[in-house]
Amino acid sequence: MDKFLVLGEALTDCVIRGGVTTETPGGSPMNVAIGLGRLENDVTMATRFGGDERGTALRDHLAASSVATIAQAGDAERTSSAQATIAEDGSADYVFDLRWDLSTEMIPAHGFTHVHAGSIGATLEPGGSAVEETLRRASESGATVSYDPNARPIIMGDPGDVLPRIEALIGLSTIVKASDEDCEWLYPGVSFAEVAGRWRDLGAALVIITQGPDGVEAWFGDAHVVLPIVTTTVVDTIGAGDSFMAGLLHALASQGQLGTGEGRALEGLTKATLIDAIEFALGCAAITVSRVGANPPRITELSGI
C-alpha cells in the first residue's frame, strides 16, 4: 500500500450561514488528508495546532478518519482558524487567523511513496520553507509529489510576490491541481492551456484545472482531457477541490501510478486511465458539495463510481 504524507494547515472553520456561526475542523491540506484516510489509505499529516479545545477537536477529527499526525502536531501556541461566510449560491468568502511554524526536523525524512502539499501552508513562513524543502527531498528520493496552490489572496498578498514560491513548488511536483480562480489570480488574462503548458515546462507531469460548474481540464503527455462535473444539488462548495484531490490521488494509487521511482512517475498512465481517475475524483467532489462543510466521502459511499 502507498504511504501518503500530507503537509499543511489544519484549522478551525468558523462557518457563518444565515447569521449563525458553527465551528468545524478545516484547512485544505487537512481536508485532503481526511479524504485519503476515508478512502482507506495509509496517511500521515505534518501539521500544527494548539493544545486547546479547538486543537483537540482537530486531533479527534483526524483520528476518526484514520489519519496519523507527526509527534509535534499539537504543540503550537494556538489553533489557527478560518472564518467562512456562505453566500446564497453556496460559495464561501474567508478571513484567516493563522500561525504556521512547521520545521523540517518535525517531518519524517523517509518512508512515504507520495507527498502532497498545498494552500497556505506551502507559502506562509516560517513553515512554508519546510514544506518546500520536504517536497525537494521527496522528489529526490523518488516519491511522487502533488501540489494544489489553492490560493488565498487575503493571506498570500500580491500574486507577483507569491508566484516565485508557487512556481518553485510546481517545479518539484509530479501532479499539480489548481482551480480556475487560482489560475486567473496568478496569471490574469492567460488561458488555462497556456498556464498548464508553463507548469509542465517547469516540471509537472500532470496538470489538472478544475473550473467549477464548467468541469475539469487535464493535460498529460500528448493527452488533453475535458470532463463535465457530476450533476448534484449543491449545498456549499467548502472542501470540494480537496475532495477531488484526495479522490484523484486514491485513484492513481489504485492504478499503481504513485511512488514508482525517479523518472518513472505516472509511467503507466494512459488517457483512458486518467479519465477513470478524474471521474472518480469528480464523484468524490459531488458527494462533498451535496452536504454541509468539508465532509469527503468514505470508500463505502463510492461503490457505484
C-alpha angles and dihedrals in degrees: 000000000000116000115220128204117194119195125198151057128341111188146152116272110214100198119198113198122165091345094306120114123210127178121222135161113269149146124135098252091045090052089054091049091049090049092051092047093051088052087058099253125146102251136168124189124213102204142128133234137150133264089244129109092275091050091051089053090052093050091049091047092053093046092050088061093044094252114150121210135210116263094254096047096110099040100089122121092247142348115266121233142201123203111212120192111199118216125210091264091055096254119134135224117200140212116186138207105187143169117181118181106152114153131197090243089066094055124083108246099213145014102072124112095194133026124196128191136167155140123025097348091062095058109023113096144266091020095042092072090054090052092051093048091048091052089049092053092045092051092048091049092055099256118137116245133206129192135189114189090200088180120218105190093189089063102027096049120199114016090224090060096050099036096084091057092045092050091047089055091047088053089058094048134094093194128032122187119183138163126241088249091055091052095045091050095046097039110022113199094010119122120243090242090056091048091050090048091052092050092048089051088054089056111273112137097197124032122186125183118192116207106191112237090358093070134231137309124199135185124199126155106317092337125106113185127192119186134173124234122258108262113243142138109276116222094168137329099232109135096002095125091044092052088050090051093050092047092049093051092046091051093048091048090051088054091051093246101128132081093010096143138267113315094013102074112145088357095156097040115125131179090259095051091044089055089049091052094047092047090053090049091049089052090054091049092048092057091048096052091048091068138045120283133342097329109147120193129262120235091256090063093058102055092117096051 
